[in-house]
């Protein structure tokens, strides 16, 4: 349930808590264990027997009523939550939102124009990737622009052409390699940024020689991508 793996633990607050001091060591250990379950899954069962099963390791010896009294009723019937953990969730969510907003604001200030946070769903490449040629997102725009330089082409079509005219990538089918990179990103939950694509090209194997059929296929792929990029209503970068 929880997207973050950890929460802040304050030893001074824990030791100073009168309720914790009045617990036995077994109860204190059970309390910590149930706190971990509550953080990971959002709540714990209010039923004492189910809570004992969660504890395991001889949990039946623990005064479970005392431990469960440290939690509060949740929004759903039969569930308990912890007010301190809920406050920590809100704090982490606020920090994440502020960080994202700060990153977007910083990128806009640095590059002098709003950051595009929309993804295009129009069209797809003819290489089986079934992915639109969208190279930048809000999270990737800053690092990608740093890669291509302030004076580099900003549209995808111009950028593709600059890569294809680069002697370092001679012999590579840029469109096909991009499709491979998008497929890999989709399978590995990665962002298909320009930085990643340049790194991908730098590791790509060069073909020994392209035959007539391959050259014809490459030309068709190129025409398809150029047609798609020229028909876009808004630039990506």
VONUGU-753114 format. One record per residue (C-alpha): z, y, x. Coordinates in nm, 3 decimals. Layout:
% residues N
<site><z>Z</z><y>Y</y><x>X</x></site>
...
% end
This chain:
% residues 237
<site><z>0.000</z><y>0.000</y><x>0.000</x></site>
<site><z>0.100</z><y>0.246</y><x>0.272</x></site>
<site><z>-0.179</z><y>0.380</y><x>0.495</x></site>
<site><z>0.051</z><y>0.474</y><x>0.782</x></site>
<site><z>0.233</z><y>0.206</y><x>0.981</x></site>
<site><z>0.560</z><y>0.389</y><x>1.054</x></site>
<site><z>0.813</z><y>0.636</y><x>0.921</x></site>
<site><z>1.057</z><y>0.862</y><x>1.103</x></site>
<site><z>1.397</z><y>0.707</y><x>1.170</x></site>
<site><z>1.684</z><y>0.942</y><x>1.257</x></site>
<site><z>1.967</z><y>0.752</y><x>1.433</x></site>
<site><z>2.216</z><y>1.038</y><x>1.393</x></site>
<site><z>2.161</z><y>1.052</y><x>1.016</x></site>
<site><z>2.188</z><y>0.675</y><x>0.990</x></site>
<site><z>2.514</z><y>0.650</y><x>1.183</x></site>
<site><z>2.663</z><y>0.952</y><x>1.007</x></site>
<site><z>2.590</z><y>0.816</y><x>0.658</x></site>
<site><z>2.916</z><y>0.721</y><x>0.491</x></site>
<site><z>2.740</z><y>0.468</y><x>0.268</x></site>
<site><z>2.597</z><y>0.291</y><x>0.573</x></site>
<site><z>2.935</z><y>0.298</y><x>0.751</x></site>
<site><z>3.096</z><y>0.122</y><x>0.457</x></site>
<site><z>2.846</z><y>-0.164</y><x>0.476</x></site>
<site><z>2.902</z><y>-0.487</y><x>0.661</x></site>
<site><z>2.663</z><y>-0.566</y><x>0.944</x></site>
<site><z>2.486</z><y>-0.820</y><x>0.718</x></site>
<site><z>2.441</z><y>-0.558</y><x>0.446</x></site>
<site><z>2.317</z><y>-0.302</y><x>0.696</x></site>
<site><z>2.059</z><y>-0.546</y><x>0.833</x></site>
<site><z>1.947</z><y>-0.633</y><x>0.479</x></site>
<site><z>1.918</z><y>-0.262</y><x>0.400</x></site>
<site><z>1.688</z><y>-0.199</y><x>0.696</x></site>
<site><z>1.474</z><y>-0.499</y><x>0.606</x></site>
<site><z>1.433</z><y>-0.383</y><x>0.246</x></site>
<site><z>1.349</z><y>-0.032</y><x>0.369</x></site>
<site><z>1.062</z><y>-0.184</y><x>0.568</x></site>
<site><z>0.935</z><y>-0.372</y><x>0.262</x></site>
<site><z>0.962</z><y>-0.057</y><x>0.054</x></site>
<site><z>0.763</z><y>0.147</y><x>0.307</x></site>
<site><z>0.487</z><y>-0.109</y><x>0.342</x></site>
<site><z>0.444</z><y>-0.195</y><x>-0.026</x></site>
<site><z>0.570</z><y>0.118</y><x>-0.202</x></site>
<site><z>0.865</z><y>-0.045</y><x>-0.377</x></site>
<site><z>1.094</z><y>-0.347</y><x>-0.387</x></site>
<site><z>1.188</z><y>-0.562</y><x>-0.688</x></site>
<site><z>1.494</z><y>-0.449</y><x>-0.883</x></site>
<site><z>1.578</z><y>-0.810</y><x>-0.963</x></site>
<site><z>1.851</z><y>-0.931</y><x>-0.727</x></site>
<site><z>1.716</z><y>-1.284</y><x>-0.689</x></site>
<site><z>1.368</z><y>-1.159</y><x>-0.598</x></site>
<site><z>1.518</z><y>-0.912</y><x>-0.352</x></site>
<site><z>1.714</z><y>-1.195</y><x>-0.190</x></site>
<site><z>1.389</z><y>-1.392</y><x>-0.152</x></site>
<site><z>1.237</z><y>-1.092</y><x>0.025</x></site>
<site><z>1.525</z><y>-1.086</y><x>0.269</x></site>
<site><z>1.500</z><y>-1.453</y><x>0.363</x></site>
<site><z>1.702</z><y>-1.575</y><x>0.661</x></site>
<site><z>2.014</z><y>-1.653</y><x>0.459</x></site>
<site><z>1.988</z><y>-1.349</y><x>0.236</x></site>
<site><z>2.194</z><y>-1.523</y><x>-0.032</x></site>
<site><z>2.504</z><y>-1.448</y><x>0.175</x></site>
<site><z>2.448</z><y>-1.072</y><x>0.147</x></site>
<site><z>2.613</z><y>-0.858</y><x>-0.119</x></site>
<site><z>2.272</z><y>-0.767</y><x>-0.260</x></site>
<site><z>2.417</z><y>-0.540</y><x>-0.532</x></site>
<site><z>2.554</z><y>-0.305</y><x>-0.266</x></site>
<site><z>2.225</z><y>-0.295</y><x>-0.080</x></site>
<site><z>2.013</z><y>-0.236</y><x>-0.390</x></site>
<site><z>2.239</z><y>0.052</y><x>-0.489</x></site>
<site><z>2.085</z><y>0.246</y><x>-0.198</x></site>
<site><z>1.751</z><y>0.253</y><x>-0.384</x></site>
<site><z>1.645</z><y>0.436</y><x>-0.701</x></site>
<site><z>1.442</z><y>0.323</y><x>-1.006</x></site>
<site><z>1.069</z><y>0.356</y><x>-0.948</x></site>
<site><z>0.795</z><y>0.478</y><x>-1.181</x></site>
<site><z>0.725</z><y>0.118</y><x>-1.286</x></site>
<site><z>0.974</z><y>-0.101</y><x>-1.468</x></site>
<site><z>1.146</z><y>-0.357</y><x>-1.249</x></site>
<site><z>1.079</z><y>-0.171</y><x>-0.924</x></site>
<site><z>1.297</z><y>0.031</y><x>-0.691</x></site>
<site><z>1.195</z><y>0.307</y><x>-0.450</x></site>
<site><z>1.382</z><y>0.504</y><x>-0.184</x></site>
<site><z>1.405</z><y>0.883</y><x>-0.212</x></site>
<site><z>1.406</z><y>0.939</y><x>0.165</x></site>
<site><z>1.097</z><y>0.723</y><x>0.212</x></site>
<site><z>0.918</z><y>0.899</y><x>-0.073</x></site>
<site><z>0.993</z><y>1.235</y><x>0.091</x></site>
<site><z>0.853</z><y>1.097</y><x>0.418</x></site>
<site><z>0.534</z><y>0.986</y><x>0.242</x></site>
<site><z>0.485</z><y>1.336</y><x>0.102</x></site>
<site><z>0.552</z><y>1.493</y><x>0.441</x></site>
<site><z>0.297</z><y>1.269</y><x>0.612</x></site>
<site><z>0.038</z><y>1.334</y><x>0.340</x></site>
<site><z>0.091</z><y>1.711</y><x>0.372</x></site>
<site><z>0.059</z><y>1.694</y><x>0.750</x></site>
<site><z>-0.264</z><y>1.493</y><x>0.722</x></site>
<site><z>-0.413</z><y>1.740</y><x>0.473</x></site>
<site><z>-0.319</z><y>2.038</y><x>0.690</x></site>
<site><z>-0.466</z><y>1.869</y><x>0.998</x></site>
<site><z>-0.798</z><y>1.806</y><x>0.821</x></site>
<site><z>-0.811</z><y>2.163</y><x>0.689</x></site>
<site><z>-0.723</z><y>2.298</y><x>1.033</x></site>
<site><z>-0.995</z><y>2.092</y><x>1.197</x></site>
<site><z>-1.258</z><y>2.214</y><x>0.950</x></site>
<site><z>-1.145</z><y>2.576</y><x>0.989</x></site>
<site><z>-1.150</z><y>2.546</y><x>1.368</x></site>
<site><z>-1.503</z><y>2.401</y><x>1.361</x></site>
<site><z>-1.626</z><y>2.679</y><x>1.131</x></site>
<site><z>-1.470</z><y>2.943</y><x>1.356</x></site>
<site><z>-1.616</z><y>2.789</y><x>1.668</x></site>
<site><z>-1.969</z><y>2.729</y><x>1.543</x></site>
<site><z>-1.994</z><y>3.028</y><x>1.311</x></site>
<site><z>-2.095</z><y>2.849</y><x>0.990</x></site>
<site><z>-1.936</z><y>2.628</y><x>0.723</x></site>
<site><z>-1.896</z><y>2.261</y><x>0.805</x></site>
<site><z>-2.104</z><y>2.028</y><x>0.590</x></site>
<site><z>-1.876</z><y>1.770</y><x>0.431</x></site>
<site><z>-2.133</z><y>1.608</y><x>0.203</x></site>
<site><z>-2.317</z><y>1.286</y><x>0.274</x></site>
<site><z>-2.678</z><y>1.240</y><x>0.169</x></site>
<site><z>-2.764</z><y>0.932</y><x>-0.034</x></site>
<site><z>-3.137</z><y>0.998</y><x>-0.059</x></site>
<site><z>-3.385</z><y>0.758</y><x>0.094</x></site>
<site><z>-3.341</z><y>0.484</y><x>0.351</x></site>
<site><z>-3.499</z><y>0.366</y><x>0.673</x></site>
<site><z>-3.762</z><y>0.092</y><x>0.675</x></site>
<site><z>-3.568</z><y>-0.123</y><x>0.921</x></site>
<site><z>-3.338</z><y>-0.307</y><x>0.684</x></site>
<site><z>-3.037</z><y>-0.082</y><x>0.734</x></site>
<site><z>-3.064</z><y>0.066</y><x>0.382</x></site>
<site><z>-2.883</z><y>0.373</y><x>0.510</x></site>
<site><z>-2.986</z><y>0.736</y><x>0.472</x></site>
<site><z>-3.051</z><y>0.936</y><x>0.788</x></site>
<site><z>-2.726</z><y>1.135</y><x>0.780</x></site>
<site><z>-2.601</z><y>1.202</y><x>1.130</x></site>
<site><z>-2.316</z><y>1.446</y><x>1.078</x></site>
<site><z>-2.006</z><y>1.468</y><x>0.861</x></site>
<site><z>-1.709</z><y>1.703</y><x>0.862</x></site>
<site><z>-1.517</z><y>1.480</y><x>1.101</x></site>
<site><z>-1.807</z><y>1.434</y><x>1.339</x></site>
<site><z>-1.979</z><y>1.773</y><x>1.339</x></site>
<site><z>-1.770</z><y>1.935</y><x>1.612</x></site>
<site><z>-1.799</z><y>1.653</y><x>1.864</x></site>
<site><z>-2.167</z><y>1.600</y><x>1.785</x></site>
<site><z>-2.256</z><y>1.964</y><x>1.838</x></site>
<site><z>-2.070</z><y>1.958</y><x>2.166</x></site>
<site><z>-2.295</z><y>1.670</y><x>2.274</x></site>
<site><z>-2.625</z><y>1.837</y><x>2.193</x></site>
<site><z>-2.532</z><y>2.187</y><x>2.314</x></site>
<site><z>-2.531</z><y>2.526</y><x>2.147</x></site>
<site><z>-2.907</z><y>2.581</y><x>2.189</x></site>
<site><z>-3.015</z><y>2.229</y><x>2.090</x></site>
<site><z>-3.211</z><y>2.159</y><x>1.767</x></site>
<site><z>-2.989</z><y>2.146</y><x>1.460</x></site>
<site><z>-3.200</z><y>1.958</y><x>1.205</x></site>
<site><z>-3.217</z><y>1.581</y><x>1.214</x></site>
<site><z>-3.596</z><y>1.582</y><x>1.244</x></site>
<site><z>-3.584</z><y>1.816</y><x>1.544</x></site>
<site><z>-3.306</z><y>1.615</y><x>1.700</x></site>
<site><z>-3.495</z><y>1.288</y><x>1.655</x></site>
<site><z>-3.800</z><y>1.444</y><x>1.816</x></site>
<site><z>-3.595</z><y>1.569</y><x>2.111</x></site>
<site><z>-3.459</z><y>1.219</y><x>2.167</x></site>
<site><z>-3.804</z><y>1.064</y><x>2.144</x></site>
<site><z>-3.942</z><y>1.311</y><x>2.398</x></site>
<site><z>-3.655</z><y>1.246</y><x>2.637</x></site>
<site><z>-3.784</z><y>1.036</y><x>2.932</x></site>
<site><z>-3.448</z><y>0.860</y><x>2.948</x></site>
<site><z>-3.526</z><y>0.685</y><x>2.617</x></site>
<site><z>-3.890</z><y>0.601</y><x>2.684</x></site>
<site><z>-3.979</z><y>0.264</y><x>2.536</x></site>
<site><z>-3.708</z><y>0.276</y><x>2.270</x></site>
<site><z>-3.781</z><y>0.299</y><x>1.899</x></site>
<site><z>-3.537</z><y>0.576</y><x>1.807</x></site>
<site><z>-3.552</z><y>0.513</y><x>1.430</x></site>
<site><z>-3.497</z><y>0.139</y><x>1.466</x></site>
<site><z>-3.207</z><y>0.190</y><x>1.705</x></site>
<site><z>-3.053</z><y>0.438</y><x>1.464</x></site>
<site><z>-3.074</z><y>0.181</y><x>1.186</x></site>
<site><z>-2.901</z><y>-0.074</y><x>1.406</x></site>
<site><z>-2.629</z><y>0.176</y><x>1.489</x></site>
<site><z>-2.573</z><y>0.259</y><x>1.119</x></site>
<site><z>-2.548</z><y>-0.112</y><x>1.035</x></site>
<site><z>-2.293</z><y>-0.160</y><x>1.315</x></site>
<site><z>-2.091</z><y>0.142</y><x>1.197</x></site>
<site><z>-2.089</z><y>0.012</y><x>0.841</x></site>
<site><z>-1.961</z><y>-0.327</y><x>0.954</x></site>
<site><z>-1.692</z><y>-0.175</y><x>1.176</x></site>
<site><z>-1.583</z><y>0.124</y><x>0.961</x></site>
<site><z>-1.703</z><y>0.377</y><x>1.219</x></site>
<site><z>-1.857</z><y>0.722</y><x>1.176</x></site>
<site><z>-2.231</z><y>0.734</y><x>1.266</x></site>
<site><z>-2.216</z><y>1.061</y><x>1.460</x></site>
<site><z>-2.469</z><y>1.201</y><x>1.706</x></site>
<site><z>-2.231</z><y>1.133</y><x>1.994</x></site>
<site><z>-2.211</z><y>0.766</y><x>1.897</x></site>
<site><z>-2.589</z><y>0.740</y><x>1.859</x></site>
<site><z>-2.651</z><y>0.888</y><x>2.206</x></site>
<site><z>-2.403</z><y>0.639</y><x>2.351</x></site>
<site><z>-2.581</z><y>0.364</y><x>2.157</x></site>
<site><z>-2.917</z><y>0.463</y><x>2.305</x></site>
<site><z>-2.772</z><y>0.473</y><x>2.655</x></site>
<site><z>-2.670</z><y>0.108</y><x>2.615</x></site>
<site><z>-2.983</z><y>-0.012</y><x>2.435</x></site>
<site><z>-3.213</z><y>-0.263</y><x>2.605</x></site>
<site><z>-3.565</z><y>-0.140</y><x>2.675</x></site>
<site><z>-3.848</z><y>-0.369</y><x>2.558</x></site>
<site><z>-4.081</z><y>-0.501</y><x>2.827</x></site>
<site><z>-4.400</z><y>-0.409</y><x>2.634</x></site>
<site><z>-4.481</z><y>-0.329</y><x>2.274</x></site>
<site><z>-4.777</z><y>-0.510</y><x>2.120</x></site>
<site><z>-5.025</z><y>-0.359</y><x>1.868</x></site>
<site><z>-4.834</z><y>-0.485</y><x>1.563</x></site>
<site><z>-4.506</z><y>-0.347</y><x>1.693</x></site>
<site><z>-4.666</z><y>-0.011</y><x>1.771</x></site>
<site><z>-4.814</z><y>0.003</y><x>1.420</x></site>
<site><z>-4.475</z><y>-0.082</y><x>1.268</x></site>
<site><z>-4.303</z><y>0.180</y><x>1.483</x></site>
<site><z>-4.553</z><y>0.445</y><x>1.374</x></site>
<site><z>-4.498</z><y>0.359</y><x>1.008</x></site>
<site><z>-4.121</z><y>0.381</y><x>1.053</x></site>
<site><z>-4.158</z><y>0.717</y><x>1.224</x></site>
<site><z>-4.374</z><y>0.856</y><x>0.943</x></site>
<site><z>-4.124</z><y>0.735</y><x>0.684</x></site>
<site><z>-3.829</z><y>0.899</y><x>0.858</x></site>
<site><z>-4.016</z><y>1.227</y><x>0.913</x></site>
<site><z>-4.123</z><y>1.231</y><x>0.547</x></site>
<site><z>-3.763</z><y>1.176</y><x>0.440</x></site>
<site><z>-3.618</z><y>1.440</y><x>0.672</x></site>
<site><z>-3.875</z><y>1.703</y><x>0.574</x></site>
<site><z>-3.806</z><y>1.644</y><x>0.208</x></site>
<site><z>-3.430</z><y>1.709</y><x>0.233</x></site>
<site><z>-3.308</z><y>2.014</y><x>0.044</x></site>
<site><z>-3.033</z><y>2.112</y><x>0.288</x></site>
<site><z>-2.988</z><y>2.065</y><x>0.664</x></site>
<site><z>-2.717</z><y>1.825</y><x>0.771</x></site>
<site><z>-2.591</z><y>2.015</y><x>1.074</x></site>
% end
